[in-house]
Structures are given as C-alpha cells and as structure tokens.
C-alpha cells in the first residue's frame, strides 16, 4: 500500500502547483538544531511563502504571522526527524521511483512533466531542488510506514468479526438459495454416532457428491423431498438456525454440521443474488526447472529443455516422468511437476506471463526467471468464487488503516519527545 502518495500529493499538489522559494540571502541562519541536523531560516521562509501562495489561490485564511511560523517550524522538525529515521534504516529512493512520483504529481495537476517544470521555475525554485524535496518526502514517508507497520497487530478474530459486520450490512438486500440436510436425534439415539454420520456426509459433499441426492437419501428435514431446497431467502426470512450460520461464505460453500435441539444440520449456499461477488481464475500448471551451473551454461540448459520437449512430444516419455527425473524444483518434481491450482499473481512475472497466455495443453518454449530456466504446461483453468476472501480483505484494510493512523500519531509523538531539539534564539528572526 503506497501511503506516501496521499501524503505527498497533499503537501505538494494544491490546485495548480504552488511552490515558492526563499530569495537568495547573503547569509543563511541556523534556526533549529534537530539531533544531528539543522533547519535553516530559508527553509522556514520557503515553507511560509509556499503556504501563503497556496492559501491565496484557494482563498484560505491563515493565522497570525507568529502562529504560522510556530506551526511551520514544528512541521519542519517532524519532517526532519522522519528523514533522519529514513537515513537510519537505510531507505534510499532511486531515480526510477522518484520519476514515477513526479509523474503522478504532474498527472494530479493535469500537467505534463514539462509544464510542471515550468510552473516550478515560475515560482523561483530550481527543478533539481524540487526533485530532492520530493525524494526526501518519499523517504520520510516510507520510513514512517515501515516503522509504524511493526507496531500494528491485527488478530484473525478482529478480521472475522468486522467481516461479519460488513456482511450483515450488505445482507439487507442479499438473497441466498439454501440447501438443507437435517439428521434428527431422537430420545435414546447415540448423538455422537449421528454427528459422525453428518461429518461423513460433509466430506462426501466436499468431494463432489450431489447435494440434492444426499438430501433425498439422508435428510429428515421439512424439505427432504425437494432435495433439501429451501429456495431463495433473505437472512431475515431464514430460520434462525440458518441465519446464524450464513455469513460471508462463497456460493457453493458447505456449512456444518452444526447442532440444534432437533439434531444436526448441513447447509449449502447454492447461489447468491444481490451480493457483489469476486471471482478469480486459478491455473493448474506443471513445470520443469533446470538451473545453470559453472559447467552448464544458459545455452546448455535451453538445449536440454528443448530435448525434453521433443521427448514429450514424440511420446518417448511423459511430462511427469521427465519432471521427476530432471526438475530441480523438489516440491513439484515429486508431484510430476504439478504446482496445483493457484492464482497466477503468486508467480514471478516471467512465469506469470506464461501461465496467463499459454493455451491449455501446450508446452512453452524454455524461458528464464530468477529461479532458473523453465518449461511449463497449463493443465486447466477454473473460476473460483472468492467473495468471502474479498470481504475479509476489505475488513483487514479497514482495521489496518484505523490502527495505522492511531499508531502513526503515537510514533510521531514519541519521536518528537525523544529528539534533541534546540531553538536558536535570534531577535532578527522574530516577525
């Protein structure tokens, strides 16, 4: 998550970019000592002129000169402390990263880079100075993000609770098509044996058994002769024992077994209407990996992999046999080279490109990644409902943002309180 973007744009991009610089002075003065660094008089003057220029454009009123100067000075102290933290933990912003940030600033102002550069020059600031200001801002924000994240602890129970609350808010207009199997527990029955039977039914359902057939066969519920089909219902229309169990599960989810006063229940969410669903494509692929060595060059590896492809296509050996024999990825080699169903974003870019673009059943040409040289074959693709995961991800992001803002404020206060800060008294600085 790029938290620096919002901070950067808030500071540097206000309507048309407004940046003023201090006029050259004969002798700059040190105004504040902050640990091993300093804030110059020109730094304060520049910030005040920038604020005044932006306030004038937006029609925003400003406090008195004394208050404004105090506020600006305190802001510069906090910025300096964050920049010192960035240096301490070794954060460096390279030119590529810096260029991306400046392009975003220009885009936010509906400007080209050239237009942004011209507007900066019109305010009397060198473009090179502007770039370094942006670089420092990004580094400071990255340091804050890195150090504050270490303070954040989000428990799985917190995510689940908030996800359920979000689901309840969404569920006002959501309808579910529910299937139900009920195993009755009568007086004198062995409840543990019936519970075990329910678990075995769930296992069969998860392995692909037809729900309606299982309901006809085993259910003692009111909809048994309809294959357990309760039709479409909103949560408030469901029996309480159903509503208590339905949360953020996906279409196709099996719920249970769970106990009520009459016995054990199993639910299936056959379908969902009115809920924004999230589907992802999972790819089942297999590969053979060979790494270059001092003896075996890149060309040698490619030749070896091409020979393997020829042997597979001629029918001399199967992909799985050669993966077990040659692949240097031990985890997949033991599974005939198969990686299982995964979303392609889990793979490195070169591998991701192959599994995203290859037709099913076609073997790729040899290609290189950071792991070595590969050939890959896509066995199957499937669409998977990830609505529950999306809801939990949304809940996690909300919790993270809440805690991040709280911890960032506390971190800055602690940083400020532990810093050595000395104001250099100079009557000439008073204004």
Secondary structure, DSSP 8 states (H G I E B T S, - for coil): --HHHHHHHHHH-SSS---------SS--EEEEETTEEEEHHHHHHHHHHHHHHHHHHT-----HHHHHHHHHHHHHHHHHHHHHHHHTT----HHHHHHHHHHHHHHTT--HHHHHHHHHHTT--HHHHHHHHHHHHHHHHHHHHHHHTT----HHHHHHHHHHHHHHHTTS-EEEEEEEEEE--TT--HHHHHHHHHHHHHHHHTT--HHHHHHHH--STTGGGTTEEEEE-GGGS-HHHHTT-SS--TT-EEEEEE-SSEEEEEEEEEEESS---EEEEEEEEEEEE---SSS-HHHHHHHHHHHHHHHHHTSS-HHHHHHHH-S-HHHHTTTTEEEEE-GGGS-HHHHHHHHHS-TT-B---EEETTEEEEEEEEEEEEEE-HHHHHHHHHHHHHHHHHHHHHHHHHHHHHHHHS-EEE---GGG--
